Amino acid sequence: MLLEHIRGPEDLKALPVDQLDELAAEVRQFLIEKLSVTGGHLASNLGVVELTLALHYVFDSPKDKLIFDVGHQAYVHKMITGRMHRFDTLRQYKGLCGFVKRAESEHDVWEAGHSSTSLSGAMGMAIARDLKGESHQVVAIIGDGALTGGMALEALNHIGHEKKDLIVILNDNEMSIAPNVGALHNYLGRIRSDRHYLKAKEELQQLLNRIPAIGGKLAKTAERVKDSLKYMVVPGMWFEELGYTYLGPVDGHDIRKLLEALQQARSVGGPVLVHVLTVKGKGYEPAEADSHKWHGITPYKIESGQVLKAVGPPTYTDVFGEALVELAERDPRIVAVTPAMPGGSGLLKFAKRFPDRMFDVGIAEQHAATMCAALALEGMKPVFAVYSTFLQRAYDQVVHDICRHNANVIFAIDRAGLVGPDGETHQGVFDIAFLRHIPNMVLMMPKDENELRRMLRTAVDYDGGPIAVRYPRAAGVGASLDPDPQPIPIGEWETVREGDSAVVLACGPMVGLAMEAAEQLKRDGLQLRVVNARFLKPLDEAMLLALAGEGLPVIVLEEGAVHGGLGGAVLEFCALRGIDHMRIRLIGVPDRFIEHGSIKEQRAEIGLTVERIVSEVKQLRARPGRRASVIRS
């Protein structure tokens, strides 16, 4: 076994080239076996085995900077840089991160859980290198799907303009998470099998040089001819026009060709783009056959590829997808928009039923948001299905193009709250804070899957401007589903348990947690009132005023950032109304990034637990007083 002797890049470099194919096979087997237990991003990593080995064989990490876009395709990089022994803990609490993480290794120079950032990061590092008088290589590895992201194109343009020594590896596997879309993807498809540009350029130059005496004089005239020939027969002209030397396409599973291309790239000055063709899921038949399903996978049986999933209620994502189809059957204005996440956002059934009303715009959240604004202004009902963490990328468009126009855009915000193994780059804990203060926005969160259906009906019926429903990455609670879900009055909260000892204002999954705490407190003779604060904006002001009149202590419980969240909204309401006698405590996500682990472990770490609620209620009961006692988590 070659793999067991790899403790760092220097061990890889000590191998002869003719043993690298054997090592690649061992790496694939290792990944297939380990991820069958832990789950993780399998298909993308199987596709970059040879490419990652070649990168570490040619370049000298960490002196040379290898910058992985997104970072979930860096498992092989982690193996080569001394973390192979930790793969049993992949994506587990306090274990190996599923993304590149600077705190883990000096070889991890750039962290990213969102796509399209690597080129900007590489440009910054190249500029810093030159200003400091250093001489190392900077290499960005970016997928063809990520290249459709707006900031990637901005960075491509800037890099080409500045002419810095920088290498871009375009990992072209025709897939991001979902099949890629757009003109750039189609352009790459046309050049995958074309002739090698560098060879054509060299042949033309050699021909000119062979002409005695007048070769130099012909050079200027020949430039026009050469340019014409390049446009006719040479791939990569778009990149050449941006200022890059284009190399490729290169077979991304041929070690020798990869080594040759990378050696050539490091010897060329200025920006170089190496176009590498790979197969997502390479070497494992189930992953090759369905790389979308195997992009991020739960534990599975290696022999059959059967995914091991717990039996239980449908996920909120599935309930959303079913409900949207039902609503769209009755309302032809409804269209669905998603940034490269049709499967993850539960829209595959909608796409099949309404192909003309389904728009996957690729990794382009900003474009998606503004397009939704225009659709709404033209009388349509666009549903922007997006993960909470990815909505952050479209913030300006939400403010400027949607809310400012008061456009009737429906936001279906998936993965709201803690997300578990994907960790700190994907936690959906900031959207309450960055949405609720924008004028015209309505923001909701359901306590169960039936209330999600009702909220979607509410959103479709609402013509007062933008409206968002956020829901967790989780299975539902098993609630029965109304066949004809009815809308909910905007801003109306719901008391789900009566009590006169204290009040918990909870939203989403926290309602269930509060109900558990109420049962425990009941054994101690305390009756906890639980309110489903399902509207995060607008608040139920009538209920808040009634609570102020009762004088009961209040706990605001949310799986979102405590700064700027629902609790902050309640405190603002009290301050603006001059209510200074309510005893209020906030329990939420503290002011730090929460690392990977199970959602249960993450909640325990930050105090979103039954025990914490019980303790806070008892403390509040023990310290009565007129003025507000506000403690932030």
Summary of the structure (lengths in Angstrom):
residues: 633
radius of gyration: 27.6
end to end distance: 50.7
largest distance: 104.5
contacts: 2251
relative contact order: 0.08
helix: 45%
strand: 16%
